[in-house]
Amino acid sequence: MQILEKIAGLLWGPWMLALILGTGIYLTIGTRWLSVTKLRRAFRAAIASQPGAEGEVSGLGALCTSLAATLGTGNIVGVATAVAAGGPGALFWMQLAAFFGMATKYAEGYLAVRYRRRGRDGRFIGGPFLYLELGMGSPLLARIFAAACAAACLISMGTTAQINGIVSAAEDFFTPEPGAPLLALGPFSISLPALIAGGITTLLVALVLSGGIRRIASVSTLLVPVMAGLYTLLTLWLLFLYRRQLPGATALILHSAFAPKAALGAAAGITLQKAVRYGLGRGVFSNEAGMGSDPIAAAAAQTDSPVRQGLISMLGPFLDTVIMCTLTGYAVVVTGAWRLPGLSGAGITLYALEQLPLPRGLISFLYMLCLFFFGFASIIGWSFYGEQSLRYLFPCRRNCVHLFRAVFLLLLFAGSFLSSGTVWSLADIFCALMAVPNLIGLLGLAGQVFQGSRKYFK
């Protein structure tokens, strides 16, 4: 556990944060602040369809698949963890990362469609591994990214990081007073609710995966609006009840973003480095801008223009972090849940929602439902990323995909019993291993993005 935290801290040092922010700033300026000037056009492009264009799913389906992966438990558990560890100021850095991350997502979507190709099975494949190989001429970086993405899918982002939140919510609902687990072995702690919730989730994921990208996109298009709408209504209601505390919460977030010791007191143990590290780190984990996961879904979109799909991809950080993460962040700040001892992960956000004038059992049930929808959608989205990475690494071996799915489901079930600290440390490590080669590719191919965008908008 401590070793993983040290590795994560090293990988997410100042150099990584500077690389992510610097890339986003460079792409924002190079695209002439496209994330601001073309936001309305991006929403129109997402709603419209191009049925005659090449691709496997609609542009909206590709966006929902991407949002299914990004709108995971990071929006609920990850934000609460970031605010608890880095103070309310971490929320400011999350928003900053999301704003500049919109241009990063645009560039990723653009390059994904430009360099995508059909595999031997007739399905489209694309993402950082192809624009690193074909655009940058670096098969080594492409393989490093693909291997890191497959590992992230199996070990953290697609399995443990998501199902851990689902299981935590199930345990809080069914056993509000924790008792002795059925079995405790090292980092594993198995309880009956965890066993049932993990088993049901794994079974449902298996049913969806058997249908490939089309079924994943169909389920995502259904789940994303439902889960986002339910969670948004609950948090907006809570913020309305605490509306008088909102100005003070905003001032605290801004003050602690730059001077946490002065805003929170030295006894809190929160430094500026912690606020920046947890804010940017959880921001990247939440919207995945710069990680290179989103363009894998964008490559499957039915579109005849890289720019059009880039605009649709750009909506991800806006919907994911600017809206959803902000709601969670303000909820845990105005209720004071972030500074209560003994609370961690899903328990922080649950405490905030319990301040609603509803029975505690109903709140726990709705919260469990939100976490299930968020986590389940993220699991199926990331499973597609992992499969595509494997198809790139082993294009001629069809059995690899079936083996991957079996291992994925096995690790998904096992992730139900891992501690949350271990889960988030693993997520941080694999985020970094994916981000580095992808960011190198974005910087190297930025000129193509700028030139293609200017030509399109003329």
VENDAWO-V497992 format. One record per pair of residues at least 4 apart in sequence whose C-alpha atoms are under 6 Angstrom apart, sorted by sequence separation. I is the first residue (numbers start at 1). J is the second residue. D is the distance in whole Angstrom. If there is no record, write none. Layout:
((I/J/D) (I/J/D))
This chain:
((12/16/5) (18/22/6) (19/23/6) (24/28/6) (26/30/6) (27/31/6) (29/33/6) (34/38/5) (35/39/6) (57/61/6) (63/67/6) (64/68/6) (67/71/5) (73/77/5) (74/78/4) (75/79/6) (82/86/6) (83/87/5) (86/90/5) (97/101/6) (108/112/6) (112/116/6) (118/122/6) (119/123/5) (126/130/6) (128/132/6) (130/134/6) (131/135/5) (132/136/5) (133/137/5) (143/147/6) (148/152/6) (151/155/6) (152/156/5) (153/157/5) (156/160/5) (157/161/5) (160/164/6) (171/175/5) (172/176/5) (184/188/6) (193/197/6) (194/198/6) (211/215/5) (213/217/6) (217/221/6) (220/224/6) (223/227/6) (224/228/6) (225/229/6) (228/232/6) (232/236/6) (239/243/6) (251/255/6) (252/256/6) (255/259/6) (256/260/4) (260/264/6) (261/265/5) (273/277/6) (274/278/6) (275/279/6) (276/280/6) (277/281/6) (278/282/6) (279/283/6) (282/286/6) (284/288/5) (295/299/6) (316/320/6) (317/321/5) (318/322/5) (319/323/5) (320/324/5) (321/325/5) (322/326/6) (330/334/6) (332/336/6) (343/347/6) (344/348/6) (363/367/6) (364/368/6) (371/375/6) (372/376/6) (390/394/6) (391/395/5) (400/404/6) (404/408/6) (408/412/6) (411/415/6) (435/439/6) (442/446/6) (448/452/6) (28/33/5) (83/88/5) (118/123/5) (119/124/6) (133/138/5) (152/157/5) (153/158/4) (156/161/5) (184/189/4) (261/266/5) (284/289/6) (332/337/5) (343/348/6) (118/124/4) (132/138/6) (133/139/5) (183/189/6) (332/338/6) (83/90/6) (117/124/6) (183/190/5) (256/263/5) (117/125/6) (182/190/6) (116/125/6) (133/142/6) (181/190/6) (182/191/5) (116/126/4) (132/142/5) (181/191/5) (260/271/6) (337/348/6) (129/142/4) (46/60/5) (112/126/6) (112/127/5) (337/352/6) (115/131/6) (335/352/6) (332/352/6) (171/193/6) (167/194/5) (167/197/6) (287/317/5) (287/320/6) (35/102/6) (35/103/6) (25/100/6) (28/103/5) (24/100/5) (27/103/6) (24/101/5) (24/104/5) (73/162/6) (227/370/6) (291/434/6) (291/435/4) (290/435/6) (227/373/6) (292/438/6) (65/217/5) (68/220/6) (65/220/5) (61/217/5) (64/220/6) (64/221/5) (61/221/6) (89/253/4) (128/292/6) (88/253/5) (89/256/5) (89/257/4) (127/295/5) (127/296/4) (126/296/6) (126/299/5) (124/300/6) (97/280/6) (112/295/5) (116/299/6) (86/270/6) (105/289/6) (90/275/5) (94/279/5) (89/275/6) (93/279/5) (94/280/5) (109/295/5) (113/299/5) (93/280/6) (108/295/5) (112/299/5) (86/274/5) (91/279/6) (101/289/5) (86/275/4) (90/279/4) (94/283/5) (109/298/6) (173/364/5) (86/278/6) (114/306/6) (113/306/5) (82/278/5) (110/306/4) (110/307/5) (170/368/6) (169/368/5) (109/309/6) (110/310/5) (109/310/4) (106/310/4) (109/313/6) (106/311/6) (166/371/5) (166/372/5) (106/313/6) (105/313/6) (106/314/5) (105/314/5) (74/286/5) (102/314/5) (162/375/5) (102/317/6) (198/413/5) (70/286/6) (70/287/5) (198/416/6) (98/317/5) (158/379/5) (158/382/5) (95/322/6) (190/417/6) (66/294/6) (189/417/5) (153/382/6) (188/417/5) (188/418/5) (187/418/6) (153/386/5) (62/297/6) (62/298/6) (150/386/4) (62/301/6) (150/389/6) (59/301/5) (58/301/5) (59/302/6) (146/389/5) (56/300/5) (57/301/5) (58/302/5) (55/300/5) (56/301/6) (57/302/6) (55/301/5) (55/302/4) (54/302/5) (53/302/5) (53/303/5) (75/325/5) (53/304/6) (164/416/5) (159/412/5) (163/416/6) (84/338/5) (154/408/6) (160/415/4) (161/423/5) (160/423/6) (81/345/5) (46/312/5) (77/345/5) (42/311/5) (77/346/5) (42/312/5) (156/426/6) (157/427/6) (156/427/5) (152/430/5) (148/434/6) (145/434/5) (141/437/6) (73/374/6) (72/374/5) (73/375/5) (71/374/6) (72/375/5) (72/378/5) (68/377/5) (69/378/4) (132/441/6) (68/378/5) (69/381/5) (68/381/6) (69/382/6) (65/381/6) (31/450/6) (5/425/6) (8/428/6) (1/422/6) (4/425/6) (8/429/5))
